[in-house]
Amino acid sequence: MKRLHALRTAATAAGGVLGLAAPALACPYCSLSQGLDTLVYILAFLAIPYAVVTVVMLCMKKVLAGEQSAGE
């Protein structure tokens, strides 16, 4: 079960990366002419929300597991 969940998570992440890559490939000149710092900023703006949501989700799972075990 955990392996299926990990596989589904990896497939979702790969799909997201492929989906976000399409706009960058739409205009190769524009995407390649940007400086490295600009691309790093764009990557950070795309990655930070996913990181925040992941951390909050993990914390919520831990809290809920603690409440569930305390109720037993």
TIKOLDREN-142306 format. One record per residue (C-alpha): residue in one letter; chain; x, y, z. Coordinates in steps of 0.5 Angstrom, whole numbers, plus 500, padded with zeros to 3 digits. Example, Ala and Ser with C-alpha at 12.3 -4.5 7.8 and 13.67 -1.06 7.14 Angstrom:
+-----+-------+-----+-----+-----+
| res | chain |   u |   v |   w |
+-----+-------+-----+-----+-----+
|   A |     A | 525 | 491 | 516 |
|   S |     A | 527 | 498 | 514 |
+-----+-------+-----+-----+-----+
//
This chain:
+-----+-------+-----+-----+-----+
| res | chain |   u |   v |   w |
+-----+-------+-----+-----+-----+
|   M |     A | 500 | 500 | 500 |
|   K |     A | 506 | 505 | 502 |
|   R |     A | 509 | 503 | 495 |
|   L |     A | 503 | 505 | 491 |
|   H |     A | 502 | 511 | 495 |
|   A |     A | 510 | 513 | 494 |
|   L |     A | 509 | 511 | 486 |
|   R |     A | 503 | 516 | 486 |
|   T |     A | 506 | 521 | 489 |
|   A |     A | 512 | 521 | 484 |
|   A |     A | 508 | 520 | 478 |
|   T |     A | 504 | 527 | 481 |
|   A |     A | 510 | 530 | 482 |
|   A |     A | 513 | 528 | 475 |
|   G |     A | 506 | 531 | 472 |
|   G |     A | 507 | 537 | 475 |
|   V |     A | 514 | 538 | 473 |
|   L |     A | 512 | 536 | 466 |
|   G |     A | 506 | 541 | 466 |
|   L |     A | 510 | 547 | 468 |
|   A |     A | 516 | 545 | 463 |
|   A |     A | 511 | 547 | 457 |
|   P |     A | 511 | 554 | 458 |
|   A |     A | 518 | 555 | 458 |
|   L |     A | 519 | 551 | 452 |
|   A |     A | 514 | 555 | 448 |
|   C |     A | 519 | 560 | 447 |
|   P |     A | 526 | 557 | 448 |
|   Y |     A | 529 | 564 | 446 |
|   C |     A | 526 | 567 | 452 |
|   S |     A | 527 | 562 | 457 |
|   L |     A | 534 | 561 | 455 |
|   S |     A | 536 | 568 | 455 |
|   Q |     A | 534 | 569 | 462 |
|   G |     A | 539 | 570 | 467 |
|   L |     A | 541 | 564 | 472 |
|   D |     A | 538 | 568 | 478 |
|   T |     A | 532 | 570 | 474 |
|   L |     A | 531 | 562 | 473 |
|   V |     A | 532 | 561 | 480 |
|   Y |     A | 527 | 566 | 483 |
|   I |     A | 522 | 563 | 478 |
|   L |     A | 524 | 556 | 481 |
|   A |     A | 523 | 558 | 488 |
|   F |     A | 516 | 561 | 487 |
|   L |     A | 514 | 555 | 484 |
|   A |     A | 517 | 550 | 489 |
|   I |     A | 516 | 554 | 496 |
|   P |     A | 508 | 553 | 496 |
|   Y |     A | 509 | 546 | 495 |
|   A |     A | 514 | 545 | 500 |
|   V |     A | 509 | 549 | 505 |
|   V |     A | 503 | 545 | 503 |
|   T |     A | 508 | 539 | 504 |
|   V |     A | 510 | 541 | 511 |
|   V |     A | 503 | 543 | 514 |
|   M |     A | 500 | 536 | 511 |
|   L |     A | 506 | 532 | 515 |
|   C |     A | 505 | 536 | 521 |
|   M |     A | 497 | 535 | 521 |
|   K |     A | 498 | 528 | 520 |
|   K |     A | 502 | 527 | 526 |
|   V |     A | 498 | 531 | 530 |
|   L |     A | 492 | 527 | 528 |
|   A |     A | 495 | 521 | 529 |
|   G |     A | 497 | 523 | 536 |
|   E |     A | 490 | 525 | 537 |
|   Q |     A | 487 | 518 | 535 |
|   S |     A | 492 | 514 | 539 |
|   A |     A | 490 | 519 | 545 |
|   G |     A | 483 | 517 | 544 |
|   E |     A | 484 | 510 | 545 |
+-----+-------+-----+-----+-----+
//
